[in-house]
Amino acid sequence: MIRSILIFIQLFVLGLVACSPNRLEVDRINAGENELDITFLGHATLMFSYNDQVIHVDPVLRFTDFTQLPKAEIILITHFHGDHLDSTAIARLTKQGTQIICPQDCADLLHTGTVLLNGDTVTVNDITIIAVPAYNVIHKRDTGEYYHPRGVGNGYVLTFGTQRVYIGGDTENIPEMANFGRIDIAFLPMNLPYTMTPEMVVEATKMIQPKILYPYHYGETDPKILVRLMNSALPQVEVRIRQLQ
């Protein structure tokens, strides 16, 4: 059973204190032999700390001060849009041995990185990472092109000990979600016109069936709407609202 506490602390990672003028939101999850700390940095920018490893997801400078955060063992990029891919942030978080994992177009822009296509799997330091589809099925640009075409961007399913975490990237409630297997923690995007409405997030959650749901990348969408819908449709799922506009 997932045990979690919301802690407001100056961040401890790898035995070092990251001193910051602002206290960070961190959820601590029991992942078996080790704890999983999830730090919420804003929008789609996340940091995971597990077993002396730091994983940064979609690091973007305008959402946090990366000079106060530890460098990464792994950096995950979901797609090339500017609120997900920031080469300066990536450079600040990179050290010798850092593995950057991303779709092909991001590797082309960065001139580096391990490319994962939808369906590919890699294991880095005992953390299994599966790239899964992330795309639109409804919302389009005025040109008729989907904001996120199929096969371009990634979501990711990560295994940290006993916990499987799904990071949606920019996606809608796509049918592939029904085949992700057990998901303990899900991050689902919720803002228009680029990703999902609250109602679509509920439909996605019905397929994924996580124990904990974090709406993220939610922009101006009121997350309380999602909470009301989830309390009615899926009361067994714990919805956690964090500062992830």
MDAnalysis code that builds the backbone (N, CA, C; Angstrom):
import MDAnalysis as mda
import numpy as np

u = mda.Universe.empty(735, n_residues=245, atom_resindex=np.repeat(np.arange(245), 3), trajectory=True)
u.add_TopologyAttr("name", ["N", "CA", "C"] * 245)
u.add_TopologyAttr("resid", np.arange(1, 246))
u.add_TopologyAttr("resname", ["MET", "ILE", "ARG", "SER", "ILE", "LEU", "ILE", "PHE", "ILE", "GLN", "LEU", "PHE", "VAL", "LEU", "GLY", "LEU", "VAL", "ALA", "CYS", "SER", "PRO", "ASN", "ARG", "LEU", "GLU", "VAL", "ASP", "ARG", "ILE", "ASN", "ALA", "GLY", "GLU", "ASN", "GLU", "LEU", "ASP", "ILE", "THR", "PHE", "LEU", "GLY", "HIS", "ALA", "THR", "LEU", "MET", "PHE", "SER", "TYR", "ASN", "ASP", "GLN", "VAL", "ILE", "HIS", "VAL", "ASP", "PRO", "VAL", "LEU", "ARG", "PHE", "THR", "ASP", "PHE", "THR", "GLN", "LEU", "PRO", "LYS", "ALA", "GLU", "ILE", "ILE", "LEU", "ILE", "THR", "HIS", "PHE", "HIS", "GLY", "ASP", "HIS", "LEU", "ASP", "SER", "THR", "ALA", "ILE", "ALA", "ARG", "LEU", "THR", "LYS", "GLN", "GLY", "THR", "GLN", "ILE", "ILE", "CYS", "PRO", "GLN", "ASP", "CYS", "ALA", "ASP", "LEU", "LEU", "HIS", "THR", "GLY", "THR", "VAL", "LEU", "LEU", "ASN", "GLY", "ASP", "THR", "VAL", "THR", "VAL", "ASN", "ASP", "ILE", "THR", "ILE", "ILE", "ALA", "VAL", "PRO", "ALA", "TYR", "ASN", "VAL", "ILE", "HIS", "LYS", "ARG", "ASP", "THR", "GLY", "GLU", "TYR", "TYR", "HIS", "PRO", "ARG", "GLY", "VAL", "GLY", "ASN", "GLY", "TYR", "VAL", "LEU", "THR", "PHE", "GLY", "THR", "GLN", "ARG", "VAL", "TYR", "ILE", "GLY", "GLY", "ASP", "THR", "GLU", "ASN", "ILE", "PRO", "GLU", "MET", "ALA", "ASN", "PHE", "GLY", "ARG", "ILE", "ASP", "ILE", "ALA", "PHE", "LEU", "PRO", "MET", "ASN", "LEU", "PRO", "TYR", "THR", "MET", "THR", "PRO", "GLU", "MET", "VAL", "VAL", "GLU", "ALA", "THR", "LYS", "MET", "ILE", "GLN", "PRO", "LYS", "ILE", "LEU", "TYR", "PRO", "TYR", "HIS", "TYR", "GLY", "GLU", "THR", "ASP", "PRO", "LYS", "ILE", "LEU", "VAL", "ARG", "LEU", "MET", "ASN", "SER", "ALA", "LEU", "PRO", "GLN", "VAL", "GLU", "VAL", "ARG", "ILE", "ARG", "GLN", "LEU", "GLN"])
u.atoms.positions = np.array([
    [0.858, -1.190, 0.000],
    [0.000, 0.000, 0.000],
    [0.888, 1.232, 0.000],
    [0.509, 2.202, -0.791],
    [1.324, 3.404, -0.896],
    [1.148, 4.239, 0.362],
    [2.288, 4.611, 0.956],
    [2.280, 5.543, 2.070],
    [2.975, 6.805, 1.603],
    [2.339, 7.926, 1.826],
    [2.942, 9.165, 1.349],
    [2.707, 10.267, 2.350],
    [3.682, 11.116, 2.518],
    [3.499, 12.308, 3.323],
    [3.938, 13.499, 2.499],
    [3.196, 14.572, 2.635],
    [3.576, 15.810, 1.965],
    [4.529, 16.542, 2.873],
    [5.716, 16.794, 2.409],
    [6.728, 17.424, 3.251],
    [7.204, 18.701, 2.604],
    [7.329, 19.726, 3.426],
    [7.854, 21.001, 2.961],
    [9.202, 21.189, 3.643],
    [10.270, 20.913, 2.919],
    [11.605, 20.929, 3.486],
    [12.558, 21.508, 2.465],
    [13.695, 21.930, 2.923],
    [14.775, 22.193, 1.988],
    [15.298, 20.844, 1.559],
    [15.509, 20.689, 0.290],
    [15.637, 19.376, -0.341],
    [16.930, 18.677, 0.039],
    [16.806, 17.409, 0.484],
    [17.959, 16.568, 0.745],
    [18.049, 15.515, -0.348],
    [19.142, 15.506, -1.080],
    [19.346, 14.507, -2.118],
    [20.796, 14.079, -2.072],
    [21.043, 12.772, -2.112],
    [22.385, 12.215, -2.112],
    [23.189, 12.678, -0.907],
    [22.493, 12.928, 0.207],
    [23.173, 13.339, 1.415],
    [23.598, 14.784, 1.432],
    [23.232, 15.558, 0.390],
    [23.593, 16.969, 0.315],
    [22.341, 17.805, 0.468],
    [22.473, 18.940, 1.101],
    [21.335, 19.833, 1.260],
    [21.333, 20.842, 0.128],
    [20.247, 20.872, -0.612],
    [20.107, 21.891, -1.658],
    [19.406, 23.089, -1.040],
    [20.153, 24.098, -0.704],
    [19.599, 25.253, -0.005],
    [18.871, 26.144, -0.994],
    [17.627, 26.422, -0.727],
    [16.820, 27.230, -1.633],
    [16.054, 28.256, -0.833],
    [15.882, 29.472, -1.366],
    [15.083, 30.462, -0.655],
    [13.616, 30.086, -0.619],
    [13.163, 29.226, -1.503],
    [11.775, 28.785, -1.522],
    [11.708, 27.317, -1.165],
    [10.769, 26.996, -0.300],
    [10.599, 25.601, 0.063],
    [9.859, 24.875, -1.048],
    [10.264, 23.666, -1.299],
    [9.732, 22.892, -2.409],
    [8.705, 21.889, -1.916],
    [7.710, 21.645, -2.754],
    [6.743, 20.591, -2.461],
    [7.356, 19.246, -2.822],
    [7.366, 18.343, -1.868],
    [7.924, 17.016, -2.093],
    [6.972, 15.983, -1.510],
    [6.621, 14.980, -2.293],
    [5.880, 13.828, -1.777],
    [6.841, 12.661, -1.653],
    [6.782, 11.981, -0.528],
    [7.627, 10.810, -0.307],
    [6.764, 9.554, -0.365],
    [7.164, 8.622, -1.220],
    [6.417, 7.396, -1.474],
    [7.285, 6.200, -1.082],
    [6.697, 5.261, -0.368],
    [7.409, 4.018, -0.052],
    [7.478, 3.162, -1.310],
    [8.700, 2.838, -1.730],
    [8.896, 2.042, -2.950],
    [9.613, 0.735, -2.650],
    [9.361, 0.188, -1.477],
    [10.001, -1.072, -1.101],
    [11.224, -0.815, -0.254],
    [12.385, -1.214, -0.733],
    [13.614, -1.042, 0.039],
    [14.057, 0.412, 0.107],
    [13.595, 1.239, -0.814],
    [13.988, 2.646, -0.867],
    [12.758, 3.538, -0.965],
    [12.948, 4.788, -0.553],
    [11.893, 5.782, -0.694],
    [12.028, 6.485, -2.048],
    [10.894, 6.866, -2.591],
    [10.843, 7.667, -3.814],
    [10.350, 9.057, -3.444],
    [11.182, 10.063, -3.678],
    [10.781, 11.448, -3.461],
    [10.436, 12.085, -4.801],
    [9.275, 12.721, -4.859],
    [8.834, 13.422, -6.059],
    [8.776, 14.903, -5.733],
    [9.553, 15.692, -6.461],
    [9.597, 17.134, -6.248],
    [8.886, 17.819, -7.406],
    [7.952, 18.707, -7.065],
    [7.085, 19.346, -8.049],
    [7.632, 20.739, -8.341],
    [8.159, 20.931, -9.527],
    [8.879, 22.154, -9.863],
    [8.068, 23.117, -10.717],
    [6.910, 22.677, -11.216],
    [6.051, 23.555, -11.997],
    [5.746, 23.013, -13.373],
    [4.468, 23.151, -13.776],
    [4.020, 22.756, -15.112],
    [4.294, 21.267, -15.339],
    [5.189, 20.926, -16.257],
    [5.523, 19.518, -16.503],
    [6.921, 19.172, -16.009],
    [7.514, 20.059, -15.214],
    [8.877, 19.881, -14.735],
    [8.861, 19.188, -13.378],
    [9.468, 18.009, -13.333],
    [9.454, 17.162, -12.140],
    [10.861, 16.688, -11.829],
    [11.074, 16.318, -10.566],
    [12.329, 15.682, -10.182],
    [12.014, 14.486, -9.288],
    [12.594, 13.342, -9.620],
    [12.458, 12.129, -8.823],
    [13.804, 11.804, -8.189],
    [13.790, 11.437, -6.925],
    [15.002, 11.010, -6.222],
    [14.750, 9.621, -5.659],
    [15.607, 8.684, -6.046],
    [15.396, 7.291, -5.656],
    [16.739, 6.581, -5.582],
    [17.029, 5.976, -4.450],
    [18.221, 5.145, -4.295],
    [19.487, 5.883, -4.761],
    [19.675, 7.084, -4.260],
    [20.845, 7.917, -4.567],
    [20.930, 8.311, -6.041],
    [19.804, 8.352, -6.712],
    [19.766, 8.778, -8.106],
    [18.753, 9.905, -8.269],
    [19.070, 10.815, -9.176],
    [18.193, 11.950, -9.452],
    [17.763, 11.890, -10.911],
    [16.459, 11.958, -11.121],
    [15.885, 11.924, -12.464],
    [15.107, 13.217, -12.671],
    [15.521, 14.016, -13.627],
    [14.795, 15.238, -13.976],
    [13.937, 14.966, -15.209],
    [12.697, 15.446, -15.167],
    [11.758, 15.264, -16.275],
    [11.384, 16.632, -16.838],
    [11.580, 16.804, -18.132],
    [11.232, 18.043, -18.836],
    [11.691, 19.294, -18.072],
    [12.983, 19.389, -17.758],
    [13.457, 20.566, -17.017],
    [13.427, 21.827, -17.879],
    [12.786, 22.862, -17.354],
    [12.656, 24.134, -18.071],
    [12.949, 25.267, -17.087],
    [13.834, 26.172, -17.474],
    [14.337, 27.192, -16.553],
    [13.253, 28.094, -15.988],
    [12.246, 28.419, -16.771],
    [11.281, 29.397, -16.280],
    [10.403, 28.854, -15.153],
    [10.488, 27.561, -14.889],
    [9.660, 26.988, -13.840],
    [10.383, 26.822, -12.506],
    [11.714, 26.883, -12.495],
    [12.431, 26.737, -11.225],
    [13.877, 27.178, -11.386],
    [14.569, 27.310, -10.254],
    [15.976, 27.688, -10.235],
    [16.822, 26.421, -10.127],
    [17.320, 25.957, -11.252],
    [18.063, 24.697, -11.258],
    [19.446, 24.818, -10.634],
    [19.914, 26.043, -10.390],
    [21.210, 26.168, -9.723],
    [21.147, 25.657, -8.293],
    [19.941, 25.560, -7.741],
    [19.772, 25.093, -6.369],
    [19.399, 23.615, -6.295],
    [19.411, 22.930, -7.419],
    [19.004, 21.528, -7.454],
    [20.161, 20.645, -7.897],
    [20.136, 19.370, -7.506],
    [21.234, 18.468, -7.869],
    [21.222, 18.125, -9.350],
    [22.383, 17.847, -9.875],
    [22.492, 17.397, -11.261],
    [21.927, 15.985, -11.384],
    [21.719, 15.572, -12.614],
    [20.927, 14.373, -12.879],
    [21.778, 13.172, -13.256],
    [21.311, 12.006, -12.817],
    [21.774, 10.758, -13.415],
    [21.036, 10.508, -14.729],
    [19.748, 10.886, -14.747],
    [18.899, 10.681, -15.923],
    [18.094, 11.950, -16.166],
    [18.004, 12.366, -17.421],
    [17.098, 13.436, -17.828],
    [16.151, 12.864, -18.875],
    [14.860, 12.979, -18.621],
    [13.835, 12.518, -19.560],
    [13.180, 13.721, -20.224],
    [13.073, 13.668, -21.541],
    [12.378, 14.705, -22.303],
    [11.227, 14.041, -23.051],
    [10.026, 14.618, -22.934],
    [8.865, 14.004, -23.583],
    [8.710, 14.430, -25.041],
    [8.983, 15.721, -25.342],
    [8.879, 16.192, -26.723],
    [9.534, 17.558, -26.845],
    [9.527, 18.108, -28.059],
    [10.384, 19.251, -28.375],
    [9.778, 20.613, -28.078],
    [8.532, 20.707, -27.642],
    [7.935, 22.015, -27.383],
    [8.696, 22.741, -26.274],
    [8.696, 24.080, -26.334],
    [9.548, 24.872, -25.457],
    [9.227, 24.795, -23.986],
    [8.026, 24.357, -23.621],
    [7.710, 24.184, -22.202],
    [8.091, 22.793, -21.705],
    [8.805, 22.035, -22.541],
    [9.285, 20.699, -22.167],
    [10.769, 20.509, -22.472],
    [11.241, 21.146, -23.507],
    [12.641, 21.012, -23.917],
    [13.338, 22.362, -23.769],
    [14.348, 22.402, -22.908],
    [15.113, 23.622, -22.647],
    [16.582, 23.225, -22.576],
    [17.322, 23.528, -23.629],
    [18.710, 23.071, -23.710],
    [19.589, 23.687, -22.620],
    [19.274, 24.913, -22.208],
    [20.067, 25.544, -21.149],
    [19.857, 24.836, -19.818],
    [18.613, 24.503, -19.502],
    [18.334, 23.756, -18.272],
    [19.009, 22.394, -18.306],
    [18.950, 21.735, -19.445],
    [19.587, 20.422, -19.574],
    [21.088, 20.537, -19.343],
    [21.708, 21.569, -19.903],
    [23.151, 21.756, -19.715],
    [23.495, 21.967, -18.247],
    [22.662, 22.703, -17.534],
    [22.927, 22.963, -16.117],
    [22.806, 21.700, -15.270],
    [21.988, 20.769, -15.702],
    [21.734, 19.560, -14.912],
    [22.603, 18.384, -15.327],
    [23.377, 18.548, -16.373],
    [24.175, 17.450, -16.910],
    [25.545, 17.405, -16.233],
    [25.966, 16.202, -15.901],
    [27.303, 15.961, -15.361],
    [27.879, 14.767, -16.100],
    [29.100, 14.400, -15.780],
    [29.688, 13.225, -16.414],
    [28.836, 12.001, -16.096],
    [28.423, 11.302, -17.135],
    [27.628, 10.099, -16.955],
    [26.132, 10.300, -17.030],
    [25.662, 11.556, -17.086],
    [24.223, 11.797, -17.212],
    [23.693, 11.194, -18.510],
    [22.588, 10.481, -18.405],
    [21.939, 9.918, -19.589],
    [20.702, 10.748, -19.925],
    [20.680, 11.285, -21.126],
    [19.530, 12.032, -21.621],
    [18.720, 11.098, -22.503],
    [17.461, 10.911, -22.150],
    [16.577, 9.993, -22.869],
    [15.440, 10.809, -23.465],
    [15.204, 10.647, -24.762],
    [14.279, 11.545, -25.444],
    [13.836, 10.952, -26.777],
    [12.805, 11.546, -27.399],
    [12.427, 11.158, -28.760],
    [13.474, 11.625, -29.774],
    [13.328, 11.157, -31.003],
    [14.312, 11.450, -32.039],
    [14.446, 12.946, -32.314],
    [13.331, 13.670, -32.418],
    [13.437, 15.085, -32.772],
    [14.160, 15.888, -31.697],
    [14.013, 15.479, -30.435],
    [14.732, 16.163, -29.358],
    [16.227, 15.878, -29.442],
    [16.587, 14.635, -29.733],
    [18.004, 14.297, -29.903],
    [18.610, 15.075, -31.066],
    [17.833, 15.270, -32.123],
    [18.317, 16.047, -33.264],
    [18.595, 17.496, -32.860],
    [17.717, 18.073, -32.044],
    [17.892, 19.456, -31.615],
    [19.042, 19.606, -30.625],
    [19.196, 18.610, -29.748],
    [20.225, 18.681, -28.710],
    [21.586, 18.187, -29.186],
    [21.593, 17.451, -30.288],
    [22.808, 16.803, -30.802],
    [23.379, 15.803, -29.794],
    [22.506, 15.230, -29.006],
    [22.915, 14.207, -28.047],
    [21.659, 13.502, -27.556],
    [21.847, 12.438, -26.802],
    [20.721, 11.750, -26.188],
    [20.545, 10.331, -26.677],
    [19.959, 9.519, -25.810],
    [19.555, 8.162, -26.159],
    [18.117, 8.217, -26.649],
    [17.893, 7.813, -27.877],
    [16.564, 7.915, -28.479],
    [15.726, 6.701, -28.098],
    [14.537, 6.972, -27.561],
    [13.531, 5.935, -27.358],
    [12.317, 6.277, -28.200],
    [11.892, 5.330, -29.002],
    [10.647, 5.453, -29.744],
    [9.530, 4.827, -28.929],
    [8.289, 5.128, -29.300],
    [7.153, 4.528, -28.601],
    [7.304, 3.018, -28.561],
    [7.246, 2.442, -27.362],
    [7.375, 1.001, -27.194],
    [8.756, 0.537, -26.803],
    [9.771, 1.413, -26.923],
    [11.135, 1.038, -26.546],
    [11.297, 1.040, -25.031],
    [12.230, 0.223, -24.553],
    [12.519, 0.101, -23.125],
    [14.012, 0.183, -22.896],
    [14.400, 0.845, -21.810],
    [15.799, 0.874, -21.401],
    [15.841, 0.781, -19.878],
    [16.885, 0.172, -19.350],
    [17.086, 0.119, -17.905],
    [18.372, 0.852, -17.571],
    [18.263, 1.829, -16.689],
    [19.409, 2.635, -16.265],
    [19.510, 2.545, -14.749],
    [20.604, 1.957, -14.267],
    [20.825, 1.878, -12.817],
    [19.617, 1.302, -12.080],
    [19.083, 0.208, -12.593],
    [17.957, -0.516, -11.992],
    [16.617, 0.210, -12.106],
    [16.562, 1.308, -12.841],
    [15.295, 1.984, -13.110],
    [14.891, 1.653, -14.543],
    [13.766, 0.971, -14.690],
    [13.275, 0.611, -16.021],
    [12.410, 1.740, -16.565],
    [12.682, 2.122, -17.800],
    [11.982, 3.230, -18.447],
    [11.387, 2.719, -19.753],
    [10.077, 2.830, -19.878],
    [9.373, 2.435, -21.097],
    [8.818, 3.697, -21.746],
    [9.124, 3.900, -23.013],
    [8.532, 5.006, -23.767],
    [7.174, 4.562, -24.303],
    [6.149, 5.358, -24.033],
    [4.796, 5.019, -24.467],
    [4.248, 6.167, -25.316],
    [3.221, 5.891, -26.121],
    [2.683, 6.935, -26.999],
    [2.116, 8.125, -26.227],
    [2.183, 9.295, -26.851],
    [1.598, 10.527, -26.315],
    [1.181, 11.376, -27.515],
    [-0.125, 11.529, -27.699],
    [-0.584, 12.254, -28.888],
    [-2.033, 12.704, -28.721],
    [-2.462, 13.576, -29.612],
    [-3.846, 14.045, -29.638],
    [-4.704, 13.179, -30.545],
    [-5.950, 13.041, -30.151],
    [-6.942, 12.402, -31.010],
    [-8.094, 13.355, -31.334],
    [-8.133, 14.500, -30.660],
    [-9.225, 15.457, -30.861],
    [-8.706, 16.852, -31.193],
    [-7.871, 17.395, -30.352],
    [-7.518, 18.810, -30.463],
    [-6.476, 19.057, -31.551],
    [-6.799, 20.044, -32.412],
    [-5.954, 20.344, -33.569],
    [-5.676, 21.843, -33.661],
    [-4.632, 22.167, -34.403],
    [-4.346, 23.548, -34.759],
    [-5.328, 24.013, -35.836],
    [-5.315, 25.312, -36.102],
    [-6.187, 25.853, -37.148],
    [-5.872, 25.250, -38.512],
    [-4.652, 24.781, -38.680],
    [-4.242, 24.159, -39.943],
    [-4.817, 22.755, -40.119],
    [-5.421, 22.221, -39.048],
    [-5.927, 20.856, -39.095],
    [-4.951, 19.825, -38.575],
    [-3.736, 20.255, -38.252],
    [-2.727, 19.335, -37.712],
    [-2.930, 19.182, -36.207],
    [-2.778, 17.969, -35.714],
    [-2.858, 17.754, -34.273],
    [-1.724, 18.498, -33.569],
    [-2.022, 18.998, -32.369],
    [-0.964, 19.661, -31.601],
    [0.201, 18.716, -31.331],
    [-0.121, 17.470, -31.107],
    [0.912, 16.462, -30.835],
    [0.597, 15.234, -31.691],
    [1.210, 15.133, -32.862],
    [0.918, 14.008, -33.755],
    [1.391, 12.683, -33.166],
    [0.732, 11.649, -33.566],
    [1.083, 10.309, -33.093],
    [2.494, 9.931, -33.547],
    [3.241, 9.310, -32.634],
    [4.557, 8.791, -32.956],
    [5.698, 9.770, -32.818],
    [5.405, 11.012, -32.421],
    [6.459, 12.024, -32.306],
    [6.973, 12.125, -30.872],
    [6.069, 12.345, -29.930],
    [6.460, 12.506, -28.533],
    [6.328, 11.216, -27.744],
    [6.871, 11.257, -26.536],
    [6.792, 10.116, -25.620],
    [6.078, 10.492, -24.332],
    [5.376, 9.521, -23.752],
    [5.159, 9.464, -22.323],
    [6.152, 8.436, -21.800],
    [6.225, 8.283, -20.482],
    [7.156, 7.306, -19.918],
    [6.513, 6.572, -18.752],
    [6.789, 5.278, -18.674],
    [6.451, 4.480, -17.494],
    [7.765, 4.080, -16.847],
    [7.956, 4.501, -15.605],
    [9.189, 4.233, -14.878],
    [8.906, 3.303, -13.712],
    [9.810, 2.368, -13.481],
    [9.695, 1.472, -12.340],
    [10.760, 1.829, -11.321],
    [10.295, 2.266, -10.146],
    [11.165, 2.552, -9.010],
    [10.848, 1.533, -7.920],
    [11.629, 0.492, -7.802],
    [11.335, -0.515, -6.795],
    [9.962, -1.114, -7.011],
    [9.081, -0.936, -6.029],
    [7.732, -1.504, -6.117],
    [6.731, -0.567, -6.787],
    [7.159, 0.623, -7.168],
    [6.241, 1.612, -7.726],
    [6.431, 1.770, -9.234],
    [5.313, 1.770, -9.969],
    [5.339, 2.084, -11.400],
    [4.666, 3.441, -11.596],
    [5.406, 4.354, -12.205],
    [4.978, 5.743, -12.351],
    [4.803, 6.056, -13.834],
    [3.646, 6.588, -14.179],
    [3.364, 6.990, -15.560],
    [3.411, 8.504, -15.665],
    [4.245, 8.999, -16.569],
    [4.342, 10.425, -16.870],
    [3.775, 10.619, -18.270],
    [2.649, 11.304, -18.360],
    [1.899, 11.319, -19.610],
    [2.526, 12.103, -20.735],
    [3.335, 13.144, -20.412],
    [3.727, 14.055, -21.478],
    [2.495, 14.787, -21.982],
    [2.546, 15.295, -23.194],
    [1.379, 15.969, -23.771],
    [0.577, 14.947, -24.565],
    [-0.531, 14.534, -23.982],
    [-1.332, 13.469, -24.576],
    [-2.798, 13.703, -24.291],
    [-3.637, 12.972, -24.984],
    [-5.048, 12.871, -24.641],
    [-5.314, 11.437, -24.181],
    [-6.573, 11.136, -23.937],
    [-6.936, 9.802, -23.444],
    [-6.929, 8.817, -24.618],
    [-5.748, 8.300, -24.884],
    [-5.517, 7.440, -26.049],
    [-5.754, 5.974, -25.679],
    [-6.135, 5.137, -26.625],
    [-6.485, 3.747, -26.300],
    [-5.321, 2.933, -25.763],
    [-4.098, 3.297, -26.107],
    [-2.935, 2.540, -25.622],
    [-2.835, 2.532, -24.101],
    [-3.451, 3.491, -23.445],
    [-3.386, 3.555, -21.986],
    [-3.919, 2.293, -21.322],
    [-4.848, 1.636, -21.975],
    [-5.430, 0.416, -21.408],
    [-4.429, -0.724, -21.341],
    [-3.297, -0.584, -22.035],
    [-2.310, -1.668, -22.103],
    [-1.013, -1.353, -21.366],
    [-1.019, -0.327, -20.522],
    [0.206, 0.049, -19.815],
    [0.544, -0.891, -18.660],
    [-0.387, -1.736, -18.274],
    [-0.153, -2.591, -17.112],
    [-0.403, -1.824, -15.826],
    [0.031, -2.410, -14.716],
    [-0.215, -1.787, -13.417],
    [0.489, -0.431, -13.337],
    [-0.280, 0.579, -12.973],
    [0.268, 1.912, -12.736],
    [-0.122, 2.323, -11.318],
    [0.878, 2.675, -10.530],
    [0.610, 3.102, -9.155],
    [0.388, 4.607, -9.055],
    [1.161, 5.358, -9.822],
    [1.122, 6.820, -9.767],
    [1.069, 7.337, -11.198],
    [0.135, 8.249, -11.465],
    [-0.007, 8.778, -12.827],
    [0.033, 10.297, -12.816],
    [0.773, 10.854, -13.764],
    [0.773, 12.288, -14.044],
    [0.083, 12.490, -15.387],
    [-1.070, 13.173, -15.360],
    [-1.848, 13.371, -16.578],
    [-2.017, 14.857, -16.860],
    [-1.768, 15.280, -18.119],
    [-1.859, 16.695, -18.472],
    [-3.306, 17.127, -18.660],
    [-3.577, 18.391, -18.321],
    [-4.967, 18.848, -18.340],
    [-5.011, 20.343, -18.658],
    [-4.816, 20.693, -19.905],
    [-5.056, 22.088, -20.295],
    [-5.422, 22.149, -21.773],
    [-6.223, 23.135, -22.076],
    [-6.724, 23.287, -23.439],
    [-6.039, 24.462, -24.121],
    [-5.896, 24.357, -25.451],
    [-6.405, 23.285, -26.318],
    [-5.415, 22.154, -26.548],
    [-4.337, 22.114, -25.778],
    [-3.208, 21.260, -26.145],
    [-3.340, 19.813, -25.684],
    [-3.997, 19.594, -24.553],
    [-4.072, 18.221, -24.028],
    [-5.515, 17.886, -23.665],
    [-5.783, 17.573, -22.392],
    [-7.087, 17.028, -22.028],
    [-7.940, 17.993, -21.216],
    [-9.247, 17.837, -21.363],
    [-10.203, 18.442, -20.448],
    [-10.245, 17.601, -19.175],
    [-10.819, 18.126, -18.082],
    [-10.988, 17.288, -16.892],
    [-11.765, 16.005, -17.183],
    [-12.772, 16.106, -18.044],
    [-13.553, 14.909, -18.379],
    [-12.694, 13.866, -19.089],
    [-11.811, 14.315, -19.952],
    [-10.919, 13.383, -20.646],
    [-9.921, 12.750, -19.675],
    [-9.475, 13.522, -18.697],
    [-8.577, 12.957, -17.682],
    [-9.277, 11.841, -16.914],
    [-10.547, 12.024, -16.609],
    [-11.299, 10.955, -15.937],
    [-11.325, 9.702, -16.803],
    [-11.575, 9.859, -18.094],
    [-11.610, 8.697, -18.981],
    [-10.240, 8.027, -19.066],
    [-9.186, 8.829, -19.098],
    [-7.838, 8.255, -19.093],
    [-7.585, 7.485, -17.806],
    [-8.017, 8.046, -16.692],
    [-7.798, 7.397, -15.398],
    [-8.561, 6.084, -15.303],
    [-9.713, 6.002, -15.932],
    [-10.457, 4.737, -15.947],
    [-9.647, 3.635, -16.614],
    [-8.876, 3.993, -17.639],
    [-8.042, 2.990, -18.307],
    [-6.797, 2.654, -17.493],
    [-6.197, 3.655, -16.889],
    [-4.920, 3.455, -16.205],
    [-5.104, 2.858, -14.815],
    [-6.151, 3.299, -14.105],
    [-6.460, 2.805, -12.760],
    [-5.290, 2.969, -11.777],
    [-4.733, 4.177, -11.659],
    [-3.663, 4.376, -10.683],
    [-4.211, 4.455, -9.264],
    [-3.324, 4.316, -8.306],
    [-3.714, 4.558, -6.916],
    [-3.700, 6.051, -6.616],
    [-2.728, 6.752, -7.207],
    [-2.593, 8.198, -7.016],
    [-2.570, 8.871, -8.386],
    [-3.334, 9.951, -8.518],
    [-3.355, 10.745, -9.746],
    [-2.907, 12.165, -9.433],
    [-1.905, 12.627, -10.172],
    [-1.494, 14.025, -10.139],
    [-1.873, 14.670, -11.474],
    [-2.840, 15.585, -11.515],
    [-2.986, 16.381, -12.730],
    [-1.797, 17.332, -12.823],
    [-1.240, 17.461, -14.011],
    [-0.127, 18.388, -14.170],
    [-0.256, 19.104, -15.502],
    [0.648, 20.115, -15.716],
    [0.592, 20.847, -16.986],
    [-0.823, 21.402, -17.165],
    [-1.442, 21.874, -16.054],
    [-2.868, 22.182, -16.151],
    [-3.183, 23.650, -16.418],
    [-2.172, 24.499, -16.520],
    [-2.408, 25.861, -16.971],
    [-3.506, 26.567, -16.200],
    [-4.493, 27.094, -16.912],
    [-5.588, 27.833, -16.293],
    [-6.794, 26.951, -15.984],
    [-6.699, 25.666, -16.248],
    [-7.802, 24.759, -15.916],
    [-7.904, 24.615, -14.405],
    [-9.100, 24.723, -13.874],
    [-9.310, 24.614, -12.429],
    [-9.248, 23.143, -12.017],
    [-8.236, 22.722, -11.256],
    [-8.144, 21.306, -10.883],
    [-9.268, 20.847, -9.964],
    [-9.972, 21.792, -9.330],
    [-11.093, 21.399, -8.474],
    [-12.203, 20.740, -9.289],
    [-12.307, 21.112, -10.563],
    [-13.293, 20.455, -11.432],
    [-12.971, 18.976, -11.545],
    [-11.700, 18.666, -11.745],
    [-11.288, 17.266, -11.831],
    [-11.559, 16.540, -10.527],
    [-11.272, 17.168, -9.411],
    [-11.503, 16.524, -8.113],
    [-12.966, 16.142, -7.965],
    [-13.873, 17.045, -8.325],
    [-15.305, 16.742, -8.223],
    [-15.686, 15.573, -9.129],
    [-15.201, 15.585, -10.358],
    [-15.519, 14.503, -11.289],
    [-14.968, 13.170, -10.799],
    [-13.743, 13.192, -10.296],
    [-13.119, 11.959, -9.826],
    [-13.811, 11.424, -8.583],
    [-14.233, 12.298, -7.695],
    [-14.934, 11.837, -6.495],
    [-16.210, 11.095, -6.851],
    [-16.808, 11.477, -7.960],
    [-18.028, 10.810, -8.410],
    [-17.738, 9.538, -9.199],
    [-16.781, 9.614, -10.126],
    [-16.553, 8.503, -11.054],
    [-15.587, 7.456, -10.527],
    [-14.540, 7.888, -9.825],
    [-13.477, 6.970, -9.385],
    [-13.024, 7.350, -7.980],
    [-13.895, 7.195, -6.999],
    [-13.549, 7.648, -5.645],
    [-12.384, 6.890, -5.016],
    [-12.048, 5.728, -5.566],
    [-10.935, 4.953, -5.009],
    [-9.574, 5.525, -5.374],
    [-9.522, 6.416, -6.357],
    [-8.255, 7.012, -6.793],
    [-8.014, 8.293, -5.997],
    [-6.845, 8.387, -5.400],
    [-6.485, 9.588, -4.649],
    [-5.971, 10.650, -5.622],
    [-6.629, 11.797, -5.656],
    [-6.216, 12.897, -6.526],
    [-5.430, 13.901, -5.691],
    [-4.216, 14.171, -6.112],
    [-3.361, 15.111, -5.390],
    [-3.090, 16.327, -6.273],
    [-3.418, 17.488, -5.756],
    [-3.210, 18.732, -6.485],
    [-1.931, 19.382, -5.976],
    [-1.007, 19.622, -6.871],
    [0.233, 20.309, -6.541],
    [0.385, 21.517, -7.478],
    [1.373, 22.338, -7.232],
    [1.567, 23.557, -8.022],
    [2.219, 23.199, -9.359],
    [1.408, 22.700, -10.271],
    [1.892, 22.217, -11.559],
    [1.140, 22.870, -12.716],
    [0.837, 24.160, -12.542],
    [0.168, 24.885, -13.616],
    [1.051, 24.912, -14.854],
])
